[in-house]
Protein backbone atom coordinates (compact mmCIF):
# COMPACT_ATOMS: atom_id res chain seq x y z
CA UNK A 1 0.00 0.00 0.00
CA UNK A 2 1.18 3.48 -0.82
CA UNK A 3 1.27 6.32 1.73
CA UNK A 4 -1.33 9.05 1.77
CA UNK A 5 0.09 12.29 0.39
CA UNK A 6 -0.25 15.19 2.84
CA UNK A 7 -1.18 18.08 0.60
CA UNK A 8 0.58 21.06 2.12
CA UNK A 9 -0.35 23.28 -0.77
CA UNK A 10 -4.05 22.75 -0.21
CA UNK A 11 -3.86 23.17 3.57
CA UNK A 12 -1.84 26.36 3.04
CA UNK A 13 -4.52 27.64 0.66
CA UNK A 14 -7.18 27.05 3.30
CA UNK A 15 -5.13 28.95 5.88
CA UNK A 16 -4.52 31.81 3.43
CA UNK A 17 -8.23 31.96 2.63
CA UNK A 18 -8.96 32.57 6.32
CA UNK A 19 -6.14 35.13 6.53
CA UNK A 20 -7.63 36.99 3.57
CA UNK A 21 -11.03 37.10 5.28
CA UNK A 22 -9.58 38.33 8.56
CA UNK A 23 -7.45 40.88 6.74
CA UNK A 24 -10.51 42.29 4.95
CA UNK A 25 -12.21 42.47 8.33
CA UNK A 26 -9.20 44.17 9.97
CA UNK A 27 -9.10 46.77 7.20
CA UNK A 28 -12.82 47.46 7.29
CA UNK A 29 -13.32 47.46 11.07
CA UNK A 30 -10.09 48.93 12.36
CA UNK A 31 -8.50 50.55 9.31
CA UNK A 32 -5.38 48.42 9.65
CA UNK A 33 -3.59 46.88 6.65
CA UNK A 34 -1.01 44.30 7.77
CA UNK A 35 2.43 45.40 6.55
CA UNK A 36 5.45 43.15 6.11
CA UNK A 37 8.99 44.33 5.33
CA UNK A 38 11.57 42.03 3.76
CA UNK A 39 15.29 42.66 4.09
CA UNK A 40 17.23 40.95 1.34
CA UNK A 41 21.04 41.18 1.53
CA UNK A 42 23.18 40.14 -1.43
CA UNK A 43 22.18 38.22 -4.53
CA UNK A 44 21.72 34.60 -3.44
CA UNK A 45 19.30 33.24 -6.08
CA UNK A 46 17.50 30.94 -3.62
CA UNK A 47 16.96 33.86 -1.21
CA UNK A 48 15.67 36.03 -4.04
CA UNK A 49 13.22 33.35 -5.07
CA UNK A 50 12.00 32.81 -1.46
CA UNK A 51 11.40 36.52 -0.97
CA UNK A 52 9.52 36.65 -4.27
CA UNK A 53 7.23 33.83 -3.15
CA UNK A 54 6.62 35.56 0.18
CA UNK A 55 5.83 38.87 -1.57
CA UNK A 56 3.37 37.00 -3.76
CA UNK A 57 1.76 35.59 -0.62
CA UNK A 58 1.37 39.11 0.76
CA UNK A 59 -0.39 40.20 -2.43
CA UNK A 60 -2.73 37.23 -2.34
CA UNK A 61 -4.06 38.03 1.14
CA UNK A 62 -4.09 41.81 0.74
CA UNK A 63 -1.08 42.81 2.83
CA UNK A 64 1.13 45.82 2.24
CA UNK A 65 4.74 44.73 1.70
CA UNK A 66 8.08 46.31 0.92
CA UNK A 67 11.43 44.73 0.11
CA UNK A 68 14.64 46.47 1.10
CA UNK A 69 17.43 45.14 -1.10
CA UNK A 70 20.96 45.68 0.21
CA UNK A 71 24.33 44.91 -1.34
CA UNK A 72 26.18 41.82 -0.12
CA UNK A 73 28.94 44.17 1.06
CA UNK A 74 26.70 46.23 3.35
CA UNK A 75 27.81 46.82 6.96
CA UNK A 76 26.00 45.56 10.04
CA UNK A 77 25.39 49.17 11.06
CA UNK A 78 23.47 49.92 7.89
CA UNK A 79 21.23 46.88 8.38
CA UNK A 80 20.68 47.75 12.05
CA UNK A 81 19.74 51.33 11.14
CA UNK A 82 17.26 50.04 8.57
CA UNK A 83 15.75 47.66 11.15
CA UNK A 84 15.39 50.52 13.63
CA UNK A 85 13.52 52.53 11.03
CA UNK A 86 11.20 49.61 10.36
CA UNK A 87 10.77 49.00 14.10
CA UNK A 88 9.42 52.55 14.34
CA UNK A 89 7.32 52.47 11.17
CA UNK A 90 3.63 52.19 12.12
CA UNK A 91 2.76 50.79 8.67
CA UNK A 92 5.08 47.83 9.20
CA UNK A 93 3.89 45.06 11.56
CA UNK A 94 6.35 42.35 10.60
CA UNK A 95 10.05 42.40 9.67
CA UNK A 96 11.76 39.47 7.97
CA UNK A 97 15.48 39.28 7.30
CA UNK A 98 15.99 36.62 4.66
CA UNK A 99 18.68 34.14 5.76
CA UNK A 100 21.47 33.28 5.23
CA UNK A 101 23.27 36.61 5.64
CA UNK A 102 26.76 37.19 4.23
CA UNK A 103 29.45 35.75 6.51
CA UNK A 104 30.75 39.15 7.69
CA UNK A 105 27.35 39.94 9.24
CA UNK A 106 26.58 38.57 12.70
CA UNK A 107 23.19 36.95 12.24
CA UNK A 108 22.38 36.96 15.98
CA UNK A 109 23.00 40.71 16.21
CA UNK A 110 20.70 41.43 13.25
CA UNK A 111 17.91 39.14 14.40
CA UNK A 112 18.16 40.48 17.95
CA UNK A 113 17.74 44.05 16.69
CA UNK A 114 14.24 43.43 15.36
CA UNK A 115 11.47 44.50 17.77
CA UNK A 116 10.29 41.14 19.14
CA UNK A 117 6.69 42.28 18.59
CA UNK A 118 7.46 42.56 14.85
CA UNK A 119 9.57 39.38 14.76
CA UNK A 120 7.20 37.34 12.59
CA UNK A 121 9.99 34.87 11.82
CA UNK A 122 10.24 34.03 15.55
CA UNK A 123 14.04 34.19 15.65
CA UNK A 124 14.45 36.87 18.35
CA UNK A 125 15.73 35.42 21.66
CA UNK A 126 12.59 36.63 23.47
CA UNK A 127 10.36 34.65 21.13
CA UNK A 128 12.66 31.61 21.24
CA UNK A 129 12.67 31.78 25.06
CA UNK A 130 8.91 32.12 25.29
CA UNK A 131 8.63 29.11 22.97
CA UNK A 132 10.84 27.04 25.28
CA UNK A 133 8.83 28.24 28.28
CA UNK A 134 5.47 27.50 26.66
CA UNK A 135 4.36 31.15 26.62
CA UNK A 136 2.51 32.90 23.76
CA UNK A 137 5.04 34.07 21.15
CA UNK A 138 5.86 34.25 17.48
CA UNK A 139 6.86 30.70 16.58
CA UNK A 140 9.24 30.23 13.61
CA UNK A 141 7.23 29.65 10.44
CA UNK A 142 8.52 26.27 9.32
CA UNK A 143 8.16 24.51 12.70
CA UNK A 144 4.69 25.97 13.22
CA UNK A 145 3.83 25.04 9.63
CA UNK A 146 4.84 21.44 10.35
CA UNK A 147 2.69 21.37 13.49
CA UNK A 148 -0.29 22.76 11.51
CA UNK A 149 0.25 20.19 8.76
CA UNK A 150 0.14 17.39 11.32
CA UNK A 151 -2.99 18.75 12.97
CA UNK A 152 -4.82 19.58 9.73
CA UNK A 153 -4.10 16.11 8.37
CA UNK A 154 -5.42 14.48 11.55
CA UNK A 155 -2.01 13.26 12.71
CA UNK A 156 -1.95 14.75 16.22
CA UNK A 157 1.51 14.47 17.79
CA UNK A 158 0.13 13.93 21.32
CA UNK A 159 1.48 10.72 22.85
CA UNK A 160 3.41 9.91 19.67
CA UNK A 161 7.13 9.44 19.37
CA UNK A 162 8.34 12.28 17.15
CA UNK A 163 11.89 12.01 15.85
CA UNK A 164 13.37 15.23 14.49
CA UNK A 165 16.39 14.82 12.23
CA UNK A 166 18.41 18.04 12.34
CA UNK A 167 18.98 20.60 15.09
CA UNK A 168 19.10 23.96 13.34
CA UNK A 169 17.98 27.17 15.05
CA UNK A 170 15.40 27.60 12.31
CA UNK A 171 13.73 24.20 12.24
CA UNK A 172 14.98 21.33 14.42
CA UNK A 173 15.37 23.00 17.81
CA UNK A 174 12.22 25.18 17.76
CA UNK A 175 10.21 22.26 16.39
CA UNK A 176 11.37 19.96 19.18
CA UNK A 177 10.44 22.61 21.74
CA UNK A 178 7.05 23.17 20.12
CA UNK A 179 6.04 19.51 20.06
CA UNK A 180 7.25 18.67 23.58
CA UNK A 181 5.06 21.35 25.20
CA UNK A 182 2.34 20.18 27.55
CA UNK A 183 -0.70 21.15 25.47
CA UNK A 184 -3.12 19.47 23.07
CA UNK A 185 -1.10 20.54 20.01
CA UNK A 186 2.14 19.15 21.42
CA UNK A 187 2.52 16.57 24.16
CA UNK A 188 4.77 14.32 22.09
CA UNK A 189 7.73 12.23 23.11
CA UNK A 190 10.46 14.03 21.19
CA UNK A 191 13.87 12.80 20.08
CA UNK A 192 16.34 15.06 18.29
CA UNK A 193 19.10 13.42 16.23
CA UNK A 194 21.64 15.03 13.95
CA UNK A 195 23.96 14.28 11.07
CA UNK A 196 26.90 13.15 13.19
CA UNK A 197 24.93 10.33 14.87
CA UNK A 198 26.42 7.01 13.82
CA UNK A 199 23.44 4.70 13.49
CA UNK A 200 20.77 7.26 12.79
CA UNK A 201 18.26 4.65 11.57
CA UNK A 202 18.19 3.19 15.09
CA UNK A 203 16.24 6.33 15.99
CA UNK A 204 14.41 7.14 12.77
CA UNK A 205 12.93 3.63 12.66
CA UNK A 206 11.22 4.27 16.00
CA UNK A 207 9.41 7.38 14.80
CA UNK A 208 5.63 7.42 14.75
CA UNK A 209 6.22 10.84 13.18
CA UNK A 210 9.55 11.43 11.45
CA UNK A 211 10.43 15.03 10.63
CA UNK A 212 13.50 15.53 8.48
CA UNK A 213 15.30 18.88 8.32
CA UNK A 214 18.89 18.00 7.71
CA UNK A 215 19.52 19.72 4.38
CA UNK A 216 20.82 16.64 2.59
CA UNK A 217 19.07 15.45 -0.59
CA UNK A 218 17.17 12.15 -0.22
CA UNK A 219 19.02 11.34 3.01
CA UNK A 220 16.17 9.26 4.50
CA UNK A 221 15.42 6.07 2.61
CA UNK A 222 12.72 3.44 3.04
CA UNK A 223 14.66 1.14 5.36
CA UNK A 224 15.17 4.02 7.82
CA UNK A 225 11.43 4.53 8.30
CA UNK A 226 8.98 2.73 10.58
CA UNK A 227 6.25 0.76 8.80
CA UNK A 228 3.13 2.92 8.91
CA UNK A 229 4.96 5.99 10.22
CA UNK A 230 4.24 9.55 9.15
CA UNK A 231 7.04 11.33 7.32
CA UNK A 232 7.37 15.12 7.08
CA UNK A 233 10.06 16.31 4.69
CA UNK A 234 11.30 19.83 5.45
CA UNK A 235 14.21 19.71 2.98
CA UNK A 236 14.39 21.92 -0.09
CA UNK A 237 17.56 21.02 -1.98
CA UNK A 238 18.65 22.12 -5.43
CA UNK A 239 20.24 19.16 -7.16
CA UNK A 240 22.05 19.56 -10.49
CA UNK A 241 19.98 18.08 -13.30
CA UNK A 242 21.03 18.56 -16.91
CA UNK A 243 17.64 17.29 -18.13
CA UNK A 244 15.86 20.13 -16.34
CA UNK A 245 15.40 23.40 -18.19
CA UNK A 246 16.75 25.47 -15.29
CA UNK A 247 19.70 23.12 -14.79
CA UNK A 248 18.56 21.75 -11.42
CA UNK A 249 15.62 20.06 -9.77
CA UNK A 250 14.22 20.45 -6.25
CA UNK A 251 14.35 17.42 -3.95
CA UNK A 252 13.59 16.96 -0.29
CA UNK A 253 15.64 15.30 2.45
CA UNK A 254 13.57 12.14 1.98
CA UNK A 255 13.93 9.60 -0.81
CA UNK A 256 10.25 9.72 -1.71
CA UNK A 257 10.22 6.66 -4.00
CA UNK A 258 11.43 4.22 -1.37
CA UNK A 259 9.61 5.76 1.60
CA UNK A 260 6.17 6.06 -0.01
CA UNK A 261 5.60 2.31 0.27
CA UNK A 262 6.63 2.11 3.94
CA UNK A 263 5.05 5.22 5.49
CA UNK A 264 1.32 5.67 6.03
CA UNK A 265 1.48 9.37 5.15
CA UNK A 266 4.14 11.60 3.61
CA UNK A 267 4.59 15.19 2.47
CA UNK A 268 5.79 15.80 -1.08
CA UNK A 269 8.56 18.25 -2.09
CA UNK A 270 7.55 20.66 -3.47
CA UNK A 271 3.97 21.10 -2.24
CA UNK A 272 4.42 19.92 1.35
CA UNK A 273 6.04 22.01 4.05
CA UNK A 274 7.14 24.86 1.76
CA UNK A 275 3.71 26.42 1.16
CA UNK A 276 2.92 26.04 4.88
CA UNK A 277 5.96 28.12 5.83
CA UNK A 278 4.64 31.02 3.77
CA UNK A 279 1.06 30.65 5.05
CA UNK A 280 2.32 30.78 8.66
CA UNK A 281 4.49 33.81 7.92
CA UNK A 282 1.37 35.59 6.68
CA UNK A 283 -0.63 34.47 9.72
CA UNK A 284 2.12 35.63 12.09
CA UNK A 285 2.06 39.01 10.33
CA UNK A 286 -1.73 39.21 10.61
CA UNK A 287 -1.38 38.42 14.33
CA UNK A 288 1.29 41.11 14.68
CA UNK A 289 -1.02 43.65 13.00
CA UNK A 290 -4.02 42.66 15.10
CA UNK A 291 -1.88 42.43 18.29
CA UNK A 292 -3.02 38.89 18.97
CA UNK A 293 0.25 37.71 20.56
CA UNK A 294 1.52 40.92 22.15
CA UNK A 295 -1.18 43.37 23.11
CA UNK A 296 1.00 46.50 23.10
CA UNK B 1 28.72 -5.20 40.11
CA UNK B 2 27.54 -2.05 41.81
CA UNK B 3 27.43 1.35 40.06
CA UNK B 4 30.03 4.01 40.72
CA UNK B 5 28.59 6.79 42.88
CA UNK B 6 28.93 10.21 41.26
CA UNK B 7 29.84 12.44 44.18
CA UNK B 8 28.05 15.70 43.48
CA UNK B 9 28.99 17.11 46.84
CA UNK B 10 32.70 16.77 46.16
CA UNK B 11 32.49 18.14 42.62
CA UNK B 12 30.46 21.07 43.96
CA UNK B 13 33.14 21.70 46.59
CA UNK B 14 35.80 21.83 43.87
CA UNK B 15 33.74 24.33 41.88
CA UNK B 16 33.11 26.45 44.99
CA UNK B 17 36.83 26.41 45.80
CA UNK B 18 37.54 27.97 42.40
CA UNK B 19 34.71 30.47 42.86
CA UNK B 20 36.20 31.52 46.20
CA UNK B 21 39.60 32.09 44.57
CA UNK B 22 38.13 34.11 41.71
CA UNK B 23 35.98 36.09 44.15
CA UNK B 24 39.04 37.01 46.22
CA UNK B 25 40.74 38.08 43.01
CA UNK B 26 37.72 40.12 41.86
CA UNK B 27 37.61 41.90 45.22
CA UNK B 28 41.34 42.63 45.30
CA UNK B 29 41.81 43.62 41.67
CA UNK B 30 38.57 45.34 40.81
CA UNK B 31 36.96 46.11 44.16
CA UNK B 32 33.86 44.12 43.29
CA UNK B 33 32.08 41.85 45.78
CA UNK B 34 29.52 39.62 44.04
CA UNK B 35 26.08 40.34 45.50
CA UNK B 36 23.08 38.03 45.35
CA UNK B 37 19.54 38.96 46.40
CA UNK B 38 16.96 36.32 47.32
CA UNK B 39 13.24 36.99 47.16
CA UNK B 40 11.30 34.61 49.37
CA UNK B 41 7.51 34.86 49.24
CA UNK B 42 5.37 33.06 51.83
CA UNK B 43 6.40 30.41 54.32
CA UNK B 44 6.85 27.21 52.31
CA UNK B 45 9.29 25.22 54.52
CA UNK B 46 11.11 23.65 51.56
CA UNK B 47 11.63 27.09 49.97
CA UNK B 48 12.91 28.47 53.29
CA UNK B 49 15.37 25.62 53.58
CA UNK B 50 16.58 26.04 49.97
CA UNK B 51 17.17 29.76 50.46
CA UNK B 52 19.06 29.04 53.69
CA UNK B 53 21.36 26.61 51.87
CA UNK B 54 21.97 29.16 49.11
CA UNK B 55 22.72 31.90 51.65
CA UNK B 56 25.20 29.55 53.29
CA UNK B 57 26.83 29.01 49.88
CA UNK B 58 27.18 32.77 49.46
CA UNK B 59 28.93 33.01 52.83
CA UNK B 60 31.30 30.18 51.97
CA UNK B 61 32.62 31.86 48.83
CA UNK B 62 32.65 35.41 50.19
CA UNK B 63 29.61 36.90 48.44
CA UNK B 64 27.38 39.63 49.78
CA UNK B 65 23.79 38.43 50.02
CA UNK B 66 20.44 39.73 51.19
CA UNK B 67 17.10 37.98 51.56
CA UNK B 68 13.88 39.90 51.05
CA UNK B 69 11.08 38.04 52.82
CA UNK B 70 7.56 38.87 51.68
CA UNK B 71 4.21 37.70 52.95
CA UNK B 72 2.38 35.01 51.00
CA UNK B 73 -0.41 37.56 50.46
CA UNK B 74 1.80 40.16 48.77
CA UNK B 75 0.68 41.67 45.44
CA UNK B 76 2.49 41.24 42.12
CA UNK B 77 3.10 45.01 42.08
CA UNK B 78 5.02 44.94 45.35
CA UNK B 79 7.27 42.13 44.09
CA UNK B 80 7.81 43.93 40.77
CA UNK B 81 8.72 47.14 42.58
CA UNK B 82 11.23 45.26 44.73
CA UNK B 83 12.73 43.64 41.64
CA UNK B 84 13.07 47.05 39.97
CA UNK B 85 14.95 48.33 43.02
CA UNK B 86 17.28 45.34 42.91
CA UNK B 87 17.71 45.72 39.13
CA UNK B 88 19.05 49.22 39.81
CA UNK B 89 21.14 48.34 42.86
CA UNK B 90 24.84 48.33 41.86
CA UNK B 91 25.71 46.10 44.84
CA UNK B 92 23.41 43.35 43.56
CA UNK B 93 24.61 41.30 40.59
CA UNK B 94 22.16 38.43 40.81
CA UNK B 95 18.47 38.20 41.72
CA UNK B 96 16.79 34.93 42.59
CA UNK B 97 13.06 34.55 43.18
CA UNK B 98 12.57 31.29 45.04
CA UNK B 99 9.90 29.16 43.35
CA UNK B 100 7.12 28.17 43.62
CA UNK B 101 5.31 31.49 44.09
CA UNK B 102 1.80 31.65 45.61
CA UNK B 103 -0.87 30.84 43.03
CA UNK B 104 -2.20 34.41 42.76
CA UNK B 105 1.19 35.60 41.47
CA UNK B 106 1.96 35.19 37.77
CA UNK B 107 5.36 33.52 37.79
CA UNK B 108 6.17 34.49 34.19
CA UNK B 109 5.52 38.17 34.94
CA UNK B 110 7.82 38.12 37.99
CA UNK B 111 10.64 36.22 36.28
CA UNK B 112 10.38 38.43 33.20
CA UNK B 113 10.78 41.57 35.35
CA UNK B 114 14.28 40.63 36.48
CA UNK B 115 17.02 42.32 34.43
CA UNK B 116 18.23 39.44 32.25
CA UNK B 117 21.81 40.40 33.08
CA UNK B 118 21.05 39.71 36.76
CA UNK B 119 18.96 36.61 36.01
CA UNK B 120 21.35 34.09 37.58
CA UNK B 121 18.57 31.48 37.68
CA UNK B 122 18.33 31.64 33.87
CA UNK B 123 14.52 31.79 33.81
CA UNK B 124 14.09 35.08 31.89
CA UNK B 125 12.82 34.53 28.31
CA UNK B 126 15.95 36.19 26.89
CA UNK B 127 18.19 33.68 28.63
CA UNK B 128 15.90 30.76 27.73
CA UNK B 129 15.90 31.91 24.10
CA UNK B 130 19.65 32.32 23.96
CA UNK B 131 19.95 28.82 25.42
CA UNK B 132 17.75 27.40 22.65
CA UNK B 133 19.75 29.35 20.06
CA UNK B 134 23.12 28.22 21.45
CA UNK B 135 24.22 31.75 22.43
CA UNK B 136 26.06 32.71 25.66
CA UNK B 137 23.52 33.15 28.46
CA UNK B 138 22.70 32.37 32.06
CA UNK B 139 21.73 28.70 32.02
CA UNK B 140 19.34 27.48 34.75
CA UNK B 141 21.35 26.11 37.66
CA UNK B 142 20.09 22.54 37.88
CA UNK B 143 20.44 21.72 34.15
CA UNK B 144 23.90 23.29 34.04
CA UNK B 145 24.77 21.45 37.26
CA UNK B 146 23.78 18.17 35.64
CA UNK B 147 25.94 18.92 32.59
CA UNK B 148 28.90 19.77 34.86
CA UNK B 149 28.37 16.58 36.85
CA UNK B 150 28.51 14.53 33.66
CA UNK B 151 31.61 16.29 32.40
CA UNK B 152 33.45 16.25 35.75
CA UNK B 153 32.75 12.55 36.18
CA UNK B 154 34.08 11.82 32.66
CA UNK B 155 30.66 10.91 31.23
CA UNK B 156 30.59 13.25 28.23
CA UNK B 157 27.14 13.36 26.64
CA UNK B 158 28.52 13.76 23.10
CA UNK B 159 27.19 11.06 20.77
CA UNK B 160 25.27 9.43 23.64
CA UNK B 161 21.54 8.90 23.82
CA UNK B 162 20.34 11.06 26.70
CA UNK B 163 16.78 10.44 27.88
CA UNK B 164 15.29 13.20 30.02
CA UNK B 165 12.26 12.20 32.10
CA UNK B 166 10.23 15.34 32.81
CA UNK B 167 9.64 18.50 30.82
CA UNK B 168 9.51 21.30 33.38
CA UNK B 169 10.61 24.87 32.56
CA UNK B 170 13.19 24.57 35.32
CA UNK B 171 14.88 21.27 34.51
CA UNK B 172 13.64 19.08 31.66
CA UNK B 173 13.24 21.55 28.81
CA UNK B 174 16.37 23.66 29.42
CA UNK B 175 18.41 20.49 30.00
CA UNK B 176 17.26 18.98 26.70
CA UNK B 177 18.17 22.22 24.92
CA UNK B 178 21.56 22.36 26.64
CA UNK B 179 22.58 18.81 25.76
CA UNK B 180 21.37 18.89 22.13
CA UNK B 181 23.56 21.92 21.25
CA UNK B 182 26.28 21.41 18.69
CA UNK B 183 29.32 21.81 20.95
CA UNK B 184 31.73 19.58 22.83
CA UNK B 185 29.72 19.81 26.06
CA UNK B 186 26.47 18.83 24.34
CA UNK B 187 26.12 17.04 21.03
CA UNK B 188 23.88 14.32 22.46
CA UNK B 189 20.91 12.55 20.92
CA UNK B 190 18.19 13.78 23.25
CA UNK B 191 14.79 12.29 24.00
CA UNK B 192 12.31 14.00 26.31
CA UNK B 193 9.57 11.87 27.87
CA UNK B 194 7.01 12.82 30.48
CA UNK B 195 4.68 11.34 33.07
CA UNK B 196 1.74 10.80 30.71
CA UNK B 197 3.75 8.52 28.38
CA UNK B 198 2.26 5.03 28.51
CA UNK B 199 5.25 2.73 28.24
CA UNK B 200 7.92 5.03 29.60
CA UNK B 201 10.44 2.21 30.11
CA UNK B 202 10.51 1.70 26.33
CA UNK B 203 12.45 4.98 26.29
CA UNK B 204 14.28 4.93 29.61
CA UNK B 205 15.78 1.52 28.81
CA UNK B 206 17.49 3.02 25.74
CA UNK B 207 19.28 5.71 27.70
CA UNK B 208 23.05 5.77 27.76
CA UNK B 209 22.46 8.65 30.16
CA UNK B 210 19.13 8.76 31.99
CA UNK B 211 18.22 12.02 33.70
CA UNK B 212 15.16 11.93 35.91
CA UNK B 213 13.34 15.12 36.93
CA UNK B 214 9.75 14.10 37.28
CA UNK B 215 9.12 14.92 40.95
CA UNK B 216 7.83 11.46 41.86
CA UNK B 217 9.59 9.49 44.64
CA UNK B 218 11.50 6.42 43.43
CA UNK B 219 9.66 6.47 40.09
CA UNK B 220 12.51 4.86 38.13
CA UNK B 221 13.27 1.27 39.13
CA UNK B 222 16.00 -1.16 38.04
CA UNK B 223 14.07 -2.77 35.18
CA UNK B 224 13.54 0.65 33.57
CA UNK B 225 17.28 1.27 33.25
CA UNK B 226 19.73 0.15 30.57
CA UNK B 227 22.47 -2.21 31.78
CA UNK B 228 25.58 -0.08 32.23
CA UNK B 229 23.74 3.20 31.77
CA UNK B 230 24.44 6.37 33.72
CA UNK B 231 21.63 7.60 35.96
CA UNK B 232 21.28 11.20 37.16
CA UNK B 233 18.60 11.72 39.78
CA UNK B 234 17.34 15.31 39.95
CA UNK B 235 14.44 14.55 42.29
CA UNK B 236 14.25 15.89 45.83
CA UNK B 237 11.09 14.52 47.42
CA UNK B 238 10.01 14.70 51.03
CA UNK B 239 8.44 11.37 51.94
CA UNK B 240 6.62 10.90 55.24
CA UNK B 241 8.70 8.75 57.57
CA UNK B 242 7.68 8.26 61.18
CA UNK B 243 11.06 6.73 62.02
CA UNK B 244 12.83 9.96 61.04
CA UNK B 245 13.29 12.63 63.69
CA UNK B 246 11.91 15.37 61.42
CA UNK B 247 8.98 13.21 60.32
CA UNK B 248 10.10 12.77 56.74
CA UNK B 249 13.03 11.58 54.69
CA UNK B 250 14.42 12.88 51.39
CA UNK B 251 14.32 10.56 48.40
CA UNK B 252 15.06 11.06 44.74
CA UNK B 253 13.01 10.15 41.67
CA UNK B 254 15.10 6.99 41.30
CA UNK B 255 14.75 3.80 43.34
CA UNK B 256 18.43 3.70 44.25
CA UNK B 257 18.48 0.16 45.68
CA UNK B 258 17.27 -1.54 42.50
CA UNK B 259 19.09 0.73 40.03
CA UNK B 260 22.52 0.65 41.67
CA UNK B 261 23.11 -2.91 40.43
CA UNK B 262 22.10 -2.17 36.83
CA UNK B 263 23.64 1.24 36.13
CA UNK B 264 27.38 1.83 35.74
CA UNK B 265 27.19 5.18 37.55
CA UNK B 266 24.53 6.93 39.60
CA UNK B 267 24.06 10.10 41.63
CA UNK B 268 22.86 9.77 45.23
CA UNK B 269 20.09 11.86 46.82
CA UNK B 270 21.10 13.83 48.78
CA UNK B 271 24.67 14.59 47.70
CA UNK B 272 24.24 14.37 43.94
CA UNK B 273 22.59 17.08 41.86
CA UNK B 274 21.48 19.24 44.82
CA UNK B 275 24.91 20.62 45.79
CA UNK B 276 25.69 21.20 42.10
CA UNK B 277 22.65 23.44 41.72
CA UNK B 278 23.96 25.71 44.46
CA UNK B 279 27.53 25.72 43.13
CA UNK B 280 26.28 26.76 39.69
CA UNK B 281 24.08 29.48 41.17
CA UNK B 282 27.18 30.90 42.83
CA UNK B 283 29.19 30.62 39.62
CA UNK B 284 26.44 32.35 37.62
CA UNK B 285 26.47 35.15 40.20
CA UNK B 286 30.27 35.44 39.98
CA UNK B 287 29.91 35.64 36.19
CA UNK B 288 27.23 38.31 36.54
CA UNK B 289 29.51 40.33 38.83
CA UNK B 290 32.53 39.95 36.53
CA UNK B 291 30.38 40.55 33.41
CA UNK B 292 31.54 37.31 31.82
CA UNK B 293 28.29 36.54 29.97
CA UNK B 294 26.97 40.06 29.27
CA UNK B 295 29.66 42.71 29.01
CA UNK B 296 27.44 45.70 29.82
Contacts between the chains, C-beta under 8 A, distances in Angstrom:
chain1	res1	chain2	res2	distance
A	108	B	133	7.1
A	108	B	135	5.9
A	123	B	133	8.0
A	124	B	129	7.2
A	125	B	125	7.4
A	125	B	126	5.1
A	125	B	129	3.3
A	125	B	130	5.0
A	125	B	133	6.3
A	125	B	135	7.1
A	126	B	125	5.0
A	126	B	126	5.8
A	126	B	129	5.9
A	127	B	129	6.8
A	128	B	128	7.4
A	128	B	129	3.4
A	128	B	130	7.7
A	128	B	132	4.6
A	128	B	133	5.5
A	129	B	124	7.2
A	129	B	125	3.3
A	129	B	126	5.9
A	129	B	127	6.8
A	129	B	128	3.4
A	129	B	129	3.1
A	129	B	130	7.4
A	129	B	131	7.7
A	129	B	132	6.9
A	130	B	125	5.0
A	130	B	128	7.7
A	130	B	129	7.4
A	131	B	129	7.7
A	131	B	132	7.1
A	132	B	128	4.6
A	132	B	129	6.9
A	132	B	131	7.1
A	132	B	132	5.2
A	132	B	169	7.7
A	132	B	173	5.6
A	132	B	174	7.1
A	132	B	177	6.4
A	133	B	108	7.1
A	133	B	123	8.0
A	133	B	125	6.3
A	133	B	128	5.5
A	133	B	169	5.3
A	133	B	173	7.7
A	134	B	169	7.1
A	135	B	108	5.9
A	135	B	125	7.1
A	159	B	196	7.4
A	159	B	197	7.3
A	159	B	198	7.2
A	161	B	203	8.0
A	167	B	180	5.6
A	167	B	181	7.8
A	167	B	182	6.6
A	169	B	132	7.7
A	169	B	133	5.2
A	169	B	134	7.1
A	173	B	132	5.7
A	173	B	133	7.7
A	173	B	177	7.0
A	173	B	180	7.0
A	174	B	132	7.1
A	176	B	176	7.4
A	176	B	180	7.4
A	176	B	192	7.8
A	177	B	132	6.5
A	177	B	173	7.0
A	177	B	177	7.2
A	180	B	167	5.6
A	180	B	173	7.0
A	180	B	176	7.4
A	180	B	192	5.0
A	180	B	194	7.9
A	181	B	167	7.9
A	182	B	167	6.6
A	182	B	194	7.2
A	187	B	194	7.9
A	187	B	196	7.2
A	189	B	191	6.8
A	189	B	192	7.1
A	189	B	193	5.1
A	189	B	194	7.6
A	189	B	197	5.6
A	189	B	203	6.5
A	190	B	191	6.9
A	190	B	192	5.3
A	191	B	189	6.8
A	191	B	190	6.9
A	191	B	191	4.2
A	191	B	192	8.0
A	192	B	176	7.8
A	192	B	180	5.0
A	192	B	189	7.1
A	192	B	190	5.3
A	192	B	191	8.0
A	193	B	189	5.1
A	194	B	180	7.9
A	194	B	182	7.2
A	194	B	187	8.0
A	194	B	189	7.6
A	196	B	159	7.4
A	196	B	187	7.3
A	197	B	159	7.2
A	197	B	189	5.6
A	198	B	159	7.3
A	203	B	161	8.0
A	203	B	189	6.5
